Amino acid sequence: PHFIGNLSNLRVLDLGDMDLLVVDDFTWFSDLLSLTYLDLSRVSIVKAPNFDKVLLYMIPSLLELRLSGCDLSNSHFYRTHLDPNLTLSIIQKLDLSSNSFQGEFPLFLQNLTSLHVLDLSTNELNSSVPVMKKFVDLNLALNNFKAIQDTRVWRLCRLKSLDLSFNSMKGGFMGP
């Protein structure tokens, strides 16, 4: 319901696991300037125009965003670039698990400079893990990684948790 946009002091909005919920317009989100937590897991959002821009730019206070099982893919974010005229959110935790990301690591994630916790489990990723020293918790379980050939991944000095379970990896791991 669009009237939720009138709740300008709202800090937490959890609409997750509402399988029949469809968001067709995100403009009402732009007034939720105090929102720090947003869960839209398993909500249909991909048909809303510019949902990527709204979620990444128009809620500057957003610290945690959950978009698990929203049928998202790399193509939904292909035009998401840093726009110097817009305020980038300060998202620290992002859940993109159980979506349809394939192949390359989503490039738009490099724009989220405050991101520390990322869950990309249960997707179809198979490229190398990008070197992003800011991660503390990185979940890449249930993807199609065969190996980590770039040893730079071990130089992620802040990393405390790395989950690569249930991939197609063979052989051992060697540090730098």
C-alpha positions in Angstrom: 0.0 0.0 0.0 1.4 3.3 -1.1 0.3 5.1 2.1 3.3 3.5 3.9 5.3 6.2 2.2 3.6 8.8 4.5 5.3 7.2 7.5 8.4 9.4 7.3 9.8 8.3 10.7 9.6 4.6 9.8 12.9 2.9 10.5 12.1 -0.8 9.8 9.9 -2.1 7.0 9.6 -5.9 6.7 7.4 -7.1 3.8 9.4 -10.2 3.3 7.9 -13.6 2.6 4.7 -12.2 1.2 4.8 -14.2 -2.0 1.8 -12.6 -3.6 2.9 -9.0 -2.9 3.8 -7.1 -6.0 5.6 -3.7 -5.9 4.8 -1.9 -9.2 6.0 1.6 -8.2 8.8 2.6 -5.9 8.3 6.3 -5.9 6.5 6.2 -2.5 9.7 4.8 -1.0 11.5 8.1 -1.5 9.8 9.7 1.5 11.0 7.0 3.9 14.1 9.0 4.8 14.6 7.4 8.2 14.4 3.8 7.0 17.4 1.7 8.1 16.1 -1.9 7.4 14.0 -3.1 4.4 13.1 -6.7 3.7 11.4 -7.4 0.4 12.4 -11.0 0.2 10.3 -13.1 -2.1 8.3 -10.0 -3.2 7.8 -9.3 -6.9 9.8 -6.1 -7.6 11.4 -6.6 -11.0 8.6 -5.0 -13.0 8.7 -1.7 -11.1 10.6 0.9 -13.1 14.0 1.9 -11.8 13.7 -0.1 -8.6 17.5 -0.4 -8.6 18.0 3.4 -8.5 15.3 3.8 -5.8 16.8 1.2 -3.5 20.4 2.3 -4.0 20.0 6.1 -4.1 16.7 7.3 -2.8 16.8 5.9 0.8 20.1 7.4 2.1 19.7 6.0 5.6 19.2 2.4 4.5 21.7 0.1 6.3 20.3 -3.4 5.6 18.5 -4.5 2.5 17.1 -8.0 1.9 16.1 -9.0 -1.6 16.3 -12.8 -1.3 14.2 -14.7 -3.8 13.1 -11.7 -5.9 14.1 -13.2 -9.2 16.8 -10.6 -9.7 19.6 -11.1 -12.3 22.6 -9.1 -13.6 20.4 -7.6 -16.3 18.3 -5.8 -13.7 21.3 -3.8 -12.6 23.2 -3.4 -15.9 22.6 0.3 -16.0 23.2 1.0 -12.3 26.2 3.3 -12.1 27.5 5.8 -9.6 25.6 9.0 -10.3 27.5 12.0 -8.8 24.2 13.9 -8.6 22.5 11.3 -6.3 23.2 10.4 -2.7 24.3 6.8 -2.5 22.8 4.8 0.3 25.0 3.6 3.1 23.9 -0.1 2.9 26.1 -2.3 5.0 24.3 -5.6 4.7 22.8 -6.8 1.5 21.1 -10.1 0.9 20.7 -11.1 -2.8 20.5 -14.9 -2.1 18.2 -17.2 -4.1 18.0 -15.1 -7.2 19.1 -15.6 -10.8 22.5 -13.9 -10.9 24.7 -15.8 -13.4 28.3 -15.8 -14.5 30.0 -12.5 -13.6 30.0 -11.0 -10.1 27.4 -8.2 -10.2 29.4 -5.0 -10.9 27.0 -2.6 -9.3 28.2 -4.0 -5.9 31.4 -2.0 -6.3 29.3 1.2 -6.1 28.2 0.3 -2.6 31.2 1.5 -0.7 29.8 0.9 2.8 28.9 -2.7 2.1 30.4 -5.2 4.6 28.1 -8.2 4.6 27.0 -9.7 1.3 24.9 -12.9 0.7 24.9 -14.1 -2.9 24.3 -17.7 -2.0 22.1 -19.9 -4.2 22.7 -18.1 -7.5 24.6 -19.2 -10.6 27.8 -17.2 -10.3 30.9 -18.8 -11.7 33.5 -16.0 -12.3 36.3 -15.1 -9.9 35.6 -13.4 -6.6 36.4 -9.7 -6.9 38.9 -8.3 -4.5 36.9 -6.1 -2.2 38.8 -5.5 1.0 35.8 -4.0 2.8 33.9 -7.4 3.2 33.6 -8.9 6.7 31.1 -11.6 5.8 30.8 -13.0 2.3 28.4 -15.9 1.5 28.9 -17.5 -1.9 27.5 -20.9 -1.1 25.5 -22.9 -3.7 26.9 -21.2 -6.8 29.0 -22.7 -9.6 32.5 -21.7 -8.6 35.0 -24.4 -9.7 38.0 -22.8 -8.1 39.4 -19.6 -6.8 42.4 -19.1 -9.0 43.1 -15.5 -8.0 45.0 -15.7 -4.7 44.3 -12.0 -4.1 41.0 -13.2 -2.5 43.1 -14.2 0.5 44.2 -10.6 1.0 40.7 -9.6 2.1 42.1 -8.5 5.4 38.8 -7.7 7.1 37.1 -11.0 6.1 35.9 -13.0 9.1 33.5 -15.3 7.3 33.7 -16.8 3.8 31.2 -19.5 2.8 32.0 -21.3 -0.4 30.1 -24.5 0.5 28.2 -26.5 -2.1 30.1 -25.2 -5.1 32.0 -27.4 -7.6 35.5 -26.8 -6.1 38.2 -29.4 -6.3 41.7 -29.4 -4.9 43.1 -27.5 -2.0 43.4 -23.9 -1.0 46.7 -22.2 -0.7 47.3 -18.8 1.0 49.2 -16.0 -0.6 
